[in-house]
Amino acid sequence: MSDTKDASLTPDTRQLHEGLARVWANPRGLGALTVVNHTTLGLRFMATGAVFFLIGGLLAMLIRTQLAFPDNNFMSNETYNQVFTMHGTVMMFLFAIPILEGLAIYMIPKMIGARDLVCPRLTAFGYFCYLFGGIILTASLFLDMAPSSGWFMYTPLSSGEYSPGSGSDFWLLGITFVEISALSAGVELVVSILRTRTEGMALHKMPLFAWYILAMALMIVVGFPPLILGSILLELERATGMPFFDPAGGGDPVLWAHLFWLFGHPEVYIIFLPGAGIVATLIPVFARRPIVGYGWVVAAIVIMGFVSFGLWVHHMFTLGIPQLATAFFSAASMLVAIPTGIQLFVWLSTLWLGRPIMSLPMLWILGFLVIFVLGGLTGVMLALVPFNWQVHDTHFVVAHMHYVLVGGMLFPLLAGLYYWLPQVSGRMPSERLGKWSFWLIFLGFNLTFLIMHWTGLLGMRRRVFTYDTAMGWDIYNLISSIGGFMMAGGVALLIIDVALHFRFGKPAPQNPWNADGLEWAMPKPPTPYNFVSLPRLETRNPLWDVPELPRTLLEGRHGLATIDHGRRETWGSDPLTGKLREVVHLPTNSWWPLLAALSLAVVCISLLVRLYPLAAVATLIAVGFLLRWSWENGAHPKAAPDATVAPGQPPLHSRTMNGPGVWTMSVSHLANGSLYLSLLFGWFYLWTVAPEWRMPETSPLSMPLLVAAGLALTLGVLLLAKLVRRLRRRHDAGLRAGMNVAAALGALQSTLLIGVVWLAELAPTESAHDATLLVALLYVLIHALLGALLCLLQGLRVGYGFVSAEVPLEPVVVLRLWYYNLVVYWSLFVAIWVIPTVLGGAP
């Protein structure tokens, strides 16, 4: 099929193209920092992730150089520990997750028939948080202040006593900053997949890649907050002496391991799922038939997502946990092989029943199948507790982890790179250079890590800095190092290949792989708005079943083919059926995401150098930028003051009461709730396990003040719910006054909570009990202040005419926050006052 750019267009269609290009244009020069378009931001995520991959790879080569020979003095012990820690940190936090999220940000709207993600400014904010957090983390290397406690920062090794410098602080604050980015992208992807699919794309017709990304994003939303909480608690312990992980003060270092691996093991599947999504997308294309067992794959994705959260303790088998827990988590670790096996059999069956065509992307897929299956087999071995005891913390575990992560993520990612490269550049990749790169990386990888299984069985620990020749590890480490440099040569060739591709690659046809996906139905390179018109789809394989679709889309024969209103628009659809609900109007380019991220970067740096007043000021500035950002919504002149839509179209989402903003707030509460439940887990864990935990006989908290604060919150929720019900009936009389009253009730709750903290006379630096209480109270206080502030803001917006019975969405969003605050507050009241009082302070 010829490229759609060559299609003949009528004058009206050309005018439509010009109008879309004008409205969706990306500014140049300094204005490029304001871009919010998902195509540009996805490429930025991936390019930045590639740079961090090269940094992590360089650190890996330093490690292999140090271990190539016995008694090597290439690096000192301290330098080696920094390099070792930063290699794992960079690869896991700055490369793997961000580059996969970048791919999802780039591809998902194109696959589901949308013009952009649902919250474009949130995507931009997430990118800048990622960039600044990554710079802060890697700067520690050049300042010779890098963390040296290992990339999972086990306490007490990472605590102030054993890591007195700033290395651990760089890790804790930098990772927290980066994970704000990951959570932003996770929320964005979940809501976009559920609520902005094109008309007719029901859940059971959604591309499998979108299913994988939906599962990944939900797992990020739920799985990352435990580590954020752990990082906050450990930084508080290092900065102020709160003993969350210090046994002498009633803490427990094993709590850190729980919080880290509550995040850490789901992260393995967070990394694997997008890679598997690439495999499930490419195999049907090159097998020349639809995938076998679509429903089985979806079920396997869902099961894997759930089961992965029940495996974290298998990283802790050697910490002395109870035998019953050991048996449970061992069984769960083997159980996860079932959904993995389902996917493998589906992929192989699709190839068996199809007419496979060997190509460069398929070469990387076959490499994935070999490496990942081997990694899965060693994973089942490690699930057996007696064997785990023998090889725990050895090179065997290092080799297994690399087989799973590199096999499950890097090889599919490179397959996707070669597959989608024509979509980005309009040019075809080089088969010859691509194959040379593959074989160097494939053989080098196996030479490096297959041998490491043996050195692990011979007893070589993972953090060994040097070794004596009498250990018998010499030849094996030399072979591994040779393999590592061979792999590095393959990566270098890959970089050269991609760089030459953009200059010398052959022009690509419209659908170079004869693929079935909607992403191949647009011009190459893609326009900022993706589709001139948005189609109605009734099939999982649109380009195979409707081959003329690229042409009709370009000619504007489908939905939203108007631009005279000057808005950026995409469809809002039902999350289950794909039926149209509303027209989602999207924000345009903005400085607010960059300014907010810069302010948070100043907060991070201020905390690093212990300039707490500057951190407080920067925090207030960041809040101000975020509130100013939120001001440009709804009926604001820079958003959509004109609600006119074409005849037959649904209303604008800001003129409804169930738009994507409500879903965004709800999904955000999944992350918020995960952090809160992790805090409750820490409270009960220390109470029941920590040997020096001391629970006072009577609670230091004032019950009358706690109840009064809860009543103020409850009255505020009832008032807001009444206002929203009136808006549903199209009545907005008294809306501004009601919002102001709700803000006053939120302020009253905040004041009462401050009184609770003040009268309690807690000693948070002496007791883990008091420290945990203080953190819990500050958590609900921050949410009370936020609820009051947002209600006050809504009152102002009512006065400006931005919120009314005609524009009713925002009060619904604010009500969701107050509902969350209500559940959290009363459940916390039960946990920190009722239960301790009933039990009389006894564990």
C-alpha positions in Angstrom: 0.0 0.0 0.0 1.3 3.4 -0.8 2.1 5.9 1.9 -1.0 7.8 2.9 0.9 11.1 2.5 0.6 10.5 -1.3 -3.2 10.3 -1.2 -5.1 13.0 -3.1 -6.9 15.4 -0.7 -9.7 17.8 -1.3 -9.3 21.5 -0.4 -11.5 21.0 2.6 -9.4 18.1 3.8 -6.2 20.0 3.3 -7.7 22.9 5.3 -8.5 20.4 8.1 -4.9 19.2 8.0 -3.5 22.7 8.2 -5.9 23.6 11.1 -4.9 20.5 13.1 -1.2 21.2 12.4 -1.6 24.7 13.7 -3.6 23.8 16.9 -1.3 20.8 17.7 2.0 22.3 16.7 5.1 21.9 19.0 6.9 25.2 19.6 10.6 25.4 18.8 13.6 26.9 20.6 13.1 27.6 24.3 9.4 27.0 23.9 10.2 23.3 23.3 10.3 23.0 27.1 6.6 23.6 27.2 5.6 20.7 24.9 3.0 18.3 26.3 2.5 16.1 23.2 2.8 12.4 24.0 4.8 11.6 20.8 7.5 14.1 21.7 7.5 13.2 25.4 7.6 9.5 24.7 10.7 10.0 22.6 12.3 12.1 25.3 11.6 9.4 27.9 13.2 6.8 25.6 16.2 8.9 24.6 16.9 9.9 28.2 16.5 6.2 29.3 19.0 5.2 26.6 21.6 7.7 28.0 21.2 6.2 31.4 21.5 2.7 29.9 24.9 3.7 28.5 25.9 5.0 31.9 24.8 1.8 33.6 26.5 -0.2 31.0 29.8 1.7 31.6 29.5 1.0 35.3 29.0 -2.7 34.5 32.2 -2.7 32.4 34.0 -1.3 35.3 32.7 -4.1 37.5 33.7 -6.8 35.0 37.2 -5.2 34.7 37.6 -5.3 38.4 36.5 -9.0 38.6 38.4 -10.2 35.5 41.5 -11.1 37.5 42.2 -12.2 41.1 43.8 -9.7 43.5 42.9 -6.9 41.1 43.5 -3.3 42.3 41.8 -1.5 39.4 39.3 0.0 41.9 39.4 0.4 45.6 36.8 -1.3 47.8 34.8 2.0 48.4 34.8 2.9 44.7 33.7 -0.6 43.8 30.8 -0.5 46.2 29.7 2.9 44.7 29.9 1.5 41.2 28.1 -1.7 42.2 25.3 0.2 43.9 24.9 2.8 41.1 24.9 0.1 38.3 21.9 -1.6 39.8 20.2 1.7 40.7 20.7 3.2 37.2 19.6 0.1 35.4 16.5 -0.6 37.5 15.3 3.0 38.3 16.7 5.2 35.6 16.6 2.9 32.6 14.2 -0.1 32.7 11.0 1.5 34.1 11.3 4.9 32.4 12.2 3.6 28.9 9.3 1.2 29.0 6.9 3.9 30.2 8.3 6.1 27.4 7.5 3.4 24.9 4.0 3.1 26.3 3.5 6.9 26.3 4.6 7.0 22.7 2.6 4.0 21.4 -0.6 3.7 23.5 -2.6 6.6 21.9 -1.6 5.4 18.5 -2.7 1.9 19.2 -6.1 2.8 20.8 -7.0 5.5 18.3 -6.5 8.6 20.4 -4.8 11.9 19.6 -3.0 12.1 22.9 -2.9 10.9 26.5 -5.7 12.2 28.8 -3.5 14.4 31.0 -0.7 15.7 28.7 0.7 18.1 31.3 1.0 15.3 33.8 3.2 13.5 31.2 5.4 16.5 30.9 5.7 16.9 34.6 6.6 13.2 35.0 9.4 13.6 32.4 11.0 16.5 34.1 10.8 14.8 37.5 12.6 11.8 35.9 15.2 14.0 34.2 16.0 16.0 37.3 15.9 13.0 39.7 18.2 11.1 37.4 20.7 14.0 37.2 20.7 14.3 40.9 21.4 10.6 41.4 24.2 10.3 38.8 25.7 13.6 40.0 26.7 11.7 43.2 29.1 9.6 41.1 31.0 12.7 39.9 31.0 14.2 43.3 32.4 11.0 44.8 29.4 10.9 47.1 27.5 8.0 45.5 25.7 5.5 47.7 27.7 2.3 48.5 25.2 0.2 50.4 23.8 -1.8 47.4 21.0 -0.9 45.1 18.4 -2.2 47.6 19.8 -0.1 50.5 19.4 -2.7 53.3 19.3 -1.2 56.8 21.3 -0.8 59.0 24.1 -0.7 56.3 22.4 2.3 54.7 21.6 4.0 58.0 23.5 6.9 59.5 25.8 4.8 61.7 27.3 2.8 58.8 26.8 5.2 55.9 27.5 8.6 57.5 28.0 10.5 54.3 25.5 11.8 51.8 25.5 8.7 49.6 22.3 7.2 51.0 20.6 10.5 51.0 21.3 10.9 47.3 19.7 7.5 46.7 16.7 8.0 48.9 15.8 11.5 47.7 16.7 10.9 44.1 14.7 7.7 43.9 11.7 9.3 45.5 11.8 12.1 43.0 12.1 9.6 40.1 9.2 7.5 41.4 7.0 10.6 41.3 7.6 10.4 37.6 6.8 6.7 37.4 3.5 7.2 39.3 2.5 10.1 37.1 3.0 8.0 34.0 1.2 5.0 35.7 -1.9 7.1 36.5 -1.9 8.7 33.1 -1.7 5.3 31.2 -4.4 3.6 33.3 -6.9 6.4 32.7 -6.0 6.9 29.1 -6.4 3.2 28.2 -9.7 2.9 30.1 -11.3 6.1 29.0 -9.9 7.4 25.7 -10.1 4.3 23.4 -11.6 5.1 20.0 -15.3 4.4 19.4 -16.2 0.7 19.4 -12.9 -0.6 20.9 -14.4 -2.6 23.8 -12.0 -4.2 26.3 -12.1 -7.5 24.5 -11.1 -5.8 21.2 -8.2 -3.9 22.7 -4.7 -4.6 21.4 -2.8 -7.0 23.7 0.0 -4.5 24.1 -2.6 -2.1 25.7 -3.6 -4.9 28.1 0.0 -5.5 29.1 0.6 -1.8 29.6 -2.7 -1.4 31.6 -1.5 -4.2 34.0 2.0 -2.6 34.2 0.6 0.8 35.0 -1.8 -0.5 37.7 1.1 -2.4 39.2 3.2 0.8 39.3 0.4 2.7 40.9 0.0 0.0 43.7 3.6 -1.2 43.9 5.8 1.9 44.0 4.3 3.7 47.1 5.7 1.1 49.6 9.2 2.1 48.5 8.4 5.8 48.5 7.2 5.3 52.1 10.3 3.4 53.0 12.5 6.0 51.5 10.7 8.8 53.4 11.0 6.9 56.7 14.7 6.1 56.2 15.5 9.6 55.2 13.7 10.8 58.3 15.7 8.4 60.4 19.0 9.6 58.9 18.1 13.3 59.0 16.3 13.6 62.4 17.0 10.3 64.2 13.5 8.8 64.1 14.3 5.1 64.9 12.0 3.3 62.4 14.7 0.8 61.6 16.8 1.0 64.7 16.0 -1.9 67.2 17.3 0.1 70.1 14.4 2.6 69.6 11.7 0.1 68.9 12.3 -0.2 65.2 13.3 -3.1 63.1 15.7 -3.2 60.0 13.6 -6.0 58.5 10.8 -3.5 58.0 12.9 -1.9 55.3 13.3 -5.2 53.6 9.5 -5.7 53.6 8.8 -2.3 52.2 11.5 -2.6 49.6 10.5 -6.0 48.3 6.8 -5.1 48.4 7.9 -2.8 45.6 10.9 -4.8 44.3 9.3 -8.1 43.3 6.3 -6.6 41.5 8.8 -4.4 39.7 10.3 -7.6 38.1 6.9 -8.2 36.5 6.4 -4.5 35.8 9.5 -4.7 33.7 8.5 -8.1 32.1 5.0 -7.2 31.1 5.7 -4.5 28.5 8.4 -6.8 27.1 5.9 -9.6 26.9 3.4 -7.1 25.3 5.9 -6.4 22.5 6.4 -10.1 22.0 2.6 -10.6 21.8 2.3 -7.8 19.3 5.1 -8.9 17.0 4.6 -12.7 16.9 1.2 -12.5 15.2 2.5 -10.0 12.6 5.4 -12.2 11.6 3.4 -15.4 12.0 0.9 -13.9 9.5 -2.1 -14.8 11.6 -4.1 -13.5 14.7 -2.8 -14.6 18.0 -4.0 -17.9 19.4 -5.9 -17.7 22.7 -6.4 -14.0 23.1 -8.6 -14.6 26.2 -6.0 -16.9 27.7 -3.3 -14.2 27.4 -5.5 -11.6 29.0 -6.3 -14.0 31.9 -2.6 -14.7 32.3 -1.8 -11.0 32.4 -4.4 -10.4 35.1 -3.3 -13.4 37.2 0.3 -12.5 36.9 -0.4 -9.0 38.1 -2.2 -10.3 41.2 0.1 -13.1 42.1 3.2 -10.9 41.7 2.2 -9.0 44.9 2.3 -12.2 46.9 5.9 -13.1 46.2 8.0 -10.5 47.9 9.1 -12.6 50.9 11.0 -15.1 48.7 13.8 -12.4 48.7 13.9 -12.8 52.5 14.2 -16.5 53.0 17.5 -16.2 54.8 16.3 -13.5 57.2 14.8 -16.0 59.6 11.1 -15.7 58.8 8.6 -18.3 60.2 8.5 -21.6 58.4 4.8 -21.3 57.5 5.5 -18.0 55.7 8.5 -19.6 54.0 6.3 -22.5 52.7 3.6 -20.1 51.5 5.9 -17.8 49.6 7.8 -20.7 48.2 4.6 -22.1 46.8 3.5 -18.7 45.5 6.8 -18.2 43.7 6.3 -21.5 41.8 2.7 -20.7 41.1 3.6 -17.6 39.0 5.2 -20.0 36.5 1.6 -21.0 35.4 0.5 -17.6 33.8 4.0 -17.3 32.4 3.8 -20.7 30.8 0.4 -19.9 29.3 1.9 -16.9 27.5 4.8 -19.0 26.2 2.6 -21.7 24.9 0.3 -19.1 23.2 3.3 -17.5 21.5 4.7 -20.8 20.3 1.2 -22.0 19.2 0.8 -18.8 17.1 4.1 -19.4 15.4 3.3 -23.1 14.9 -0.1 -22.5 13.3 1.0 -19.5 11.3 3.4 -18.9 8.4 6.3 -17.4 10.2 8.6 -15.0 8.4 12.1 -14.5 9.8 13.1 -10.8 10.1 15.3 -8.7 12.2 12.7 -8.0 14.9 11.9 -11.8 15.0 15.6 -12.6 15.6 15.4 -10.6 18.9 12.1 -12.3 19.8 13.7 -15.8 19.4 16.7 -14.6 21.5 14.1 -13.5 24.2 12.4 -16.9 24.1 15.7 -18.7 24.8 17.0 -16.4 27.5 13.8 -15.9 29.3 12.9 -19.6 29.5 16.4 -20.3 31.0 15.9 -17.5 33.5 12.4 -18.8 34.4 13.9 -22.3 35.1 16.5 -20.9 37.5 13.7 -18.8 39.1 11.8 -22.0 39.9 15.0 -23.4 41.4 15.3 -20.4 43.7 11.7 -20.8 44.8 12.9 -24.0 46.6 13.9 -22.8 50.1 16.8 -25.3 50.7 18.4 -24.4 47.4 17.7 -20.7 48.0 19.6 -20.9 51.3 22.6 -22.3 49.5 22.9 -19.8 46.7 21.3 -16.7 48.2 23.4 -13.5 47.7 25.8 -15.3 45.3 26.5 -14.8 41.6 23.9 -17.5 40.9 21.2 -15.0 41.9 22.9 -12.2 39.9 22.9 -14.4 36.8 19.2 -15.4 37.3 18.2 -11.8 37.7 20.0 -10.8 34.5 18.5 -13.7 32.6 15.0 -12.7 33.7 15.4 -8.9 33.3 17.6 -8.7 30.2 15.8 -11.6 28.6 12.4 -10.5 29.6 12.9 -6.8 28.9 16.0 -5.8 26.9 15.6 -8.3 24.0 11.9 -7.6 23.5 12.7 -3.8 23.7 15.2 -4.1 21.0 12.8 -6.2 18.9 10.3 -3.4 19.3 12.9 -0.8 18.5 13.5 -2.4 15.1 9.8 -3.0 14.5 8.6 0.5 15.3 11.6 2.4 14.0 10.1 2.9 10.6 7.0 4.3 12.3 9.2 7.0 14.0 11.6 7.8 11.2 9.9 6.7 8.0 12.9 4.6 7.1 13.7 0.9 7.3 16.5 -0.5 9.6 19.6 -2.2 8.3 19.3 -6.0 8.3 23.1 -6.6 8.2 24.1 -4.3 11.0 21.1 -5.4 13.1 22.1 -9.0 12.8 25.7 -8.4 13.8 24.5 -6.4 16.8 22.1 -9.2 17.8 24.7 -12.0 17.7 27.3 -10.0 19.6 24.8 -9.1 22.3 23.2 -12.6 22.4 26.5 -14.5 22.6 28.2 -11.9 24.9 25.3 -12.0 27.3 25.2 -15.8 27.6 29.0 -15.9 27.9 28.8 -13.4 30.8 25.9 -14.7 32.8 25.7 -18.4 32.0 29.2 -18.7 33.6 28.1 -16.7 36.6 25.7 -19.5 37.6 28.7 -21.7 38.0 30.8 -19.1 40.0 27.7 -18.7 42.2 27.5 -22.4 42.8 31.2 -22.3 43.7 30.3 -19.8 46.5 31.3 -16.4 45.0 29.2 -13.8 46.8 27.5 -11.0 44.8 29.4 -8.1 46.4 32.9 -9.6 46.3 35.3 -6.8 45.4 38.3 -9.0 44.9 39.3 -12.6 45.4 42.2 -14.9 45.9 43.4 -17.2 43.1 43.0 -20.1 45.5 39.2 -19.8 45.3 39.3 -21.3 41.8 37.1 -18.5 40.2 39.8 -17.0 38.0 39.0 -18.5 34.6 35.3 -18.2 35.0 35.4 -14.5 35.9 37.8 -13.9 33.0 35.3 -15.6 30.6 32.5 -13.5 32.0 34.4 -10.3 31.6 35.2 -11.2 28.0 31.5 -11.9 27.4 30.6 -8.5 29.0 32.9 -6.6 26.6 31.5 -8.6 23.7 28.0 -7.5 24.7 29.2 -3.9 25.0 30.6 -4.1 21.5 27.1 -5.3 20.3 25.5 -2.3 22.0 28.0 0.0 20.4 27.2 -1.4 17.0 23.5 -1.0 17.7 24.0 2.7 18.5 25.9 3.1 15.2 23.1 1.3 13.3 20.3 3.5 14.7 22.3 6.7 14.2 23.0 5.7 10.5 19.4 4.6 10.1 18.0 8.2 10.3 20.4 9.4 7.6 20.8 6.4 5.2 17.9 4.1 5.9 15.7 3.2 2.9 12.3 4.9 2.8 9.6 2.7 4.5 6.3 1.9 2.8 3.0 2.7 4.6 2.9 -0.7 6.4 6.3 -2.2 6.0 5.7 -5.3 8.1 2.1 -5.9 6.8 1.0 -5.4 10.5 -2.5 -5.3 11.8 -2.1 -2.5 14.4 -3.7 1.0 14.2 -0.4 2.7 14.7 0.5 1.8 11.1 -2.5 3.7 9.8 -1.0 7.2 10.1 1.7 9.1 8.2 5.4 8.4 9.0 6.8 10.2 11.0 3.5 10.7 12.8 1.9 14.1 13.1 1.5 15.6 16.6 -2.2 14.8 16.5 -1.8 11.2 15.2 -5.1 10.9 13.3 -6.9 13.4 11.2 -10.1 11.6 12.1 -10.8 9.0 14.7 -12.3 5.7 13.5 -15.0 3.4 14.8 -13.4 -0.1 15.2 -15.2 -3.4 15.5 -12.1 -5.7 15.1 -8.8 -6.5 16.9 -6.9 -6.5 13.6 -8.0 -3.2 11.9 -5.5 -3.1 9.1 -6.0 -6.7 8.1 -9.8 -6.5 8.2 -10.1 -2.9 6.8 -7.1 -2.3 4.6 -8.3 1.0 3.3 -8.4 2.5 6.8 -5.2 4.6 6.5 -6.6 6.4 3.4 -10.0 7.1 4.9 -8.5 8.3 8.2 -6.3 10.7 6.3 -9.2 12.0 4.2 -11.2 12.9 7.4 -14.0 10.4 6.9 -14.3 9.5 10.5 -15.0 11.2 13.9 -13.8 14.5 15.2 -12.9 15.8 11.8 -13.3 19.5 12.7 -10.9 22.1 14.1 -12.8 25.4 13.8 -13.2 25.4 17.6 -9.4 25.6 18.1 -9.4 22.9 20.8 -7.2 19.8 21.1 -9.7 17.0 21.2 -10.0 13.2 21.4 -12.8 10.8 22.2 -13.8 9.9 25.8 -15.3 6.4 25.8 -16.9 3.9 28.1 -14.2 1.8 29.9 -15.9 -1.5 29.1 -17.8 -1.2 25.8 -16.0 1.6 24.0 -19.2 3.5 23.4 -18.7 7.3 23.1 -19.3 9.3 26.3 -17.8 12.7 25.7 -15.3 14.8 23.8 -12.2 15.2 25.8 -10.6 18.6 25.3 -6.9 18.5 26.1 -4.6 21.2 27.5 -2.0 22.8 25.2 1.7 23.5 25.8 2.5 24.9 29.2 5.4 26.1 31.4 3.7 24.9 34.6 4.9 21.2 34.5 8.6 22.4 34.1 8.3 25.1 36.9 6.6 22.6 39.3 9.3 20.0 38.6 12.1 22.5 39.0 10.7 23.6 42.4 10.6 20.0 43.6 14.2 19.6 42.4 15.2 22.5 44.6 13.3 20.8 47.5 15.3 17.6 46.8 18.7 19.4 46.7 17.9 21.5 49.8 17.1 18.4 51.7 20.4 16.9 50.5 22.4 19.8 51.9 20.2 20.1 55.0 18.9 23.6 54.1 15.5 22.9 55.6 14.1 26.5 55.4 14.9 26.7 51.7 13.2 23.3 51.3 10.1 24.6 53.0 10.0 27.7 50.8 10.6 25.6 47.6 7.8 23.3 48.7 5.3 26.2 49.0 6.4 27.5 45.6 5.9 24.1 44.1 2.4 24.0 45.6 1.7 27.4 44.2 2.8 26.3 40.7 0.6 23.2 40.9 -2.4 25.2 42.0 -1.8 27.7 39.2 -1.5 24.8 36.8 -4.9 23.5 38.0 -6.5 26.9 37.4 -6.3 26.5 33.6 -9.1 23.9 33.4 -12.8 23.6 32.5 -14.2 26.9 31.3 -10.9 28.8 31.7 -10.1 30.8 28.5 -7.0 28.7 28.0 -9.0 25.5 28.3 -12.4 25.4 26.7 -14.6 28.5 27.4 -16.7 27.6 24.4 -18.6 24.3 24.9 -20.0 24.1 21.3 -19.7 20.7 19.7 -20.7 19.5 16.2 -24.2 18.1 15.8 -24.5 14.5 17.0 -21.3 14.6 19.1 -21.4 14.0 22.9 -20.6 17.0 25.2 -17.2 18.2 26.3 -15.9 16.2 29.3 -15.8 19.3 31.5 -19.5 19.7 31.0 -20.2 16.2 32.4 -19.9 14.7 35.9 -17.9 11.6 35.1 -15.1 12.8 32.9 -11.6 11.5 32.9 -10.6 13.9 35.7 -12.8 11.9 38.1 -11.0 8.7 37.0 -7.6 10.3 37.4 -8.4 11.3 40.9 -9.7 7.8 41.7 -6.6 6.0 40.2 -4.4 8.5 42.1 -6.1 7.3 45.3 -5.0 3.8 44.5 -1.4 5.0 44.8 -2.2 7.1 47.8 -4.0 4.2 49.5 -1.1 1.9 48.8 1.2 4.3 50.6 -1.3 4.6 53.5 -1.7 0.8 53.8 2.1 0.4 53.8 2.2 2.9 56.7 -0.4 0.8 58.6 1.5 -2.3 57.8 4.6 -0.7 59.3 2.6 0.3 62.4 1.3 -3.2 63.1 4.5 -4.9 62.0 6.6 -3.0 64.5 4.0 -3.4 67.2 3.9 -7.2 66.9 7.5 -8.0 65.8 10.0 -5.3 67.0 11.4 -6.6 70.3 12.0 -3.1 71.8 8.7 -1.6 70.7 7.1 0.1 73.6 3.3 0.8 73.5 2.2 3.2 76.3 -0.6 2.0 78.6 -2.7 4.9 77.6 -2.7 6.7 74.3 -0.9 10.1 74.3 -3.4 11.4 71.7 -6.4 13.4 72.8 -9.5 11.5 72.0 -11.9 14.5 72.1 -9.8 16.4 69.7 -9.4 13.4 67.4 -13.2 12.9 67.4 -13.9 16.6 66.8 -11.4 16.6 63.9 -13.2 13.6 62.4 -16.6 15.2 62.8 -15.4 18.3 61.0 -14.2 16.1 58.2 -17.5 14.1 58.1 -19.6 17.3 58.0 -17.4 18.6 55.1 -18.0 15.4 53.2 -21.8 15.5 53.7 -21.9 19.2 52.6 -19.8 18.5 49.5 -22.0 15.4 48.6 -25.1 17.6 48.9 -23.6 20.3 46.6 -22.7 17.6 44.0 -26.2 16.1 44.2 -27.6 19.6 43.5 -25.2 20.0 40.5 -26.6 16.7 39.1 -30.0 18.4 39.2 -28.5 21.4 37.4 -28.8 23.7 40.5 -25.7 25.7 41.5 -27.3 28.3 43.9 -25.2 28.6 47.0 -22.3 26.6 45.4 -19.7 29.2 46.2 -20.8 29.6 49.8 -21.0 25.9 50.2 -17.4 25.5 48.9 -16.2 28.1 51.3 -17.9 26.4 54.3 -16.3 23.1 53.3 -12.9 24.9 53.2 -13.6 26.2 56.7 -14.4 22.7 57.9 -11.2 21.4 56.4 -9.3 24.3 58.1 -11.0 23.4 61.4 -10.0 19.7 61.0 -6.4 20.8 60.3 -6.3 23.1 63.3 -7.6 20.3 65.6 -5.0 17.9 64.3 -2.3 20.4 65.0 -3.7 20.6 68.5 -3.5 16.8 68.8 0.1 16.7 67.8 1.0 19.7 70.1 -0.7 18.2 73.2 0.6 14.7 72.6 4.2 15.7 73.5 5.6 12.9 71.4 9.3 11.9 71.4 9.8 10.8 67.8 13.6 10.7 68.0 13.5 8.3 71.0 10.7 5.9 70.2 9.6 4.2 66.9 6.1 4.3 68.4 6.0 8.0 68.7 7.8 8.5 65.3 5.2 6.3 63.5 2.4 8.2 65.3 3.8 11.5 64.2 4.1 10.4 60.5 0.6 9.1 60.5 -0.8 12.3 62.0 1.1 14.4 59.5 -0.2 12.3 56.7 -3.9 13.0 57.6 -3.0 16.7 58.3 -1.5 17.2 54.9 -4.6 15.7 53.3 -6.9 17.9 55.5 -5.0 21.0 54.4 -5.2 19.9 50.7 -8.9 19.3 51.0 -9.5 22.7 52.5 -7.3 24.4 49.9 -9.0 22.8 46.9 -12.4 23.8 48.3 -11.3 27.3 48.7 -10.0 27.2 45.1 -13.3 25.9 43.9 -15.1 28.8 45.6 -12.9 31.2 43.7 -13.5 29.4 40.4 -17.3 29.5 41.0 -16.9 33.3 41.3 -15.0 33.5 38.0 -17.7 31.4 36.3 -15.3 28.4 35.7 -17.4 26.1 37.8 -21.2 26.0 37.6 -24.2 23.8 36.8 -23.0 24.0 33.2 -19.4 23.1 34.1 -19.9 20.7 37.1 -16.9 18.3 36.9 -14.4 19.8 39.3 -16.5 19.6 42.5 -17.0 15.8 41.8 -13.2 15.4 41.6 -12.7 17.3 44.9 -15.5 15.2 46.6 -13.5 12.1 45.7 -10.5 13.4 47.6 -12.7 14.2 50.7 -14.2 10.6 50.5 -10.7 9.3 50.6 -9.7 11.5 53.5 -12.8 10.3 55.4 -12.0 6.6 55.0 -8.3 7.1 55.9 -9.0 9.3 58.9 -11.5 7.0 60.6 -9.5 3.8 59.8 -6.4 5.5 61.2 -8.3 6.5 64.3 -9.2 2.9 64.9 -5.6 1.8 64.3 -3.8 4.3 66.5 -6.3 5.0 69.2 -9.2 2.5 69.5 -7.2 -0.8 69.1 -4.3 0.3 71.4 -6.8 1.5 74.0 -8.8 -1.7 73.9 -5.7 -3.8 74.1 -4.3 -1.6 76.9 -1.0 -1.1 75.2 -0.2 -4.8 74.9 1.0 -6.2 71.6 
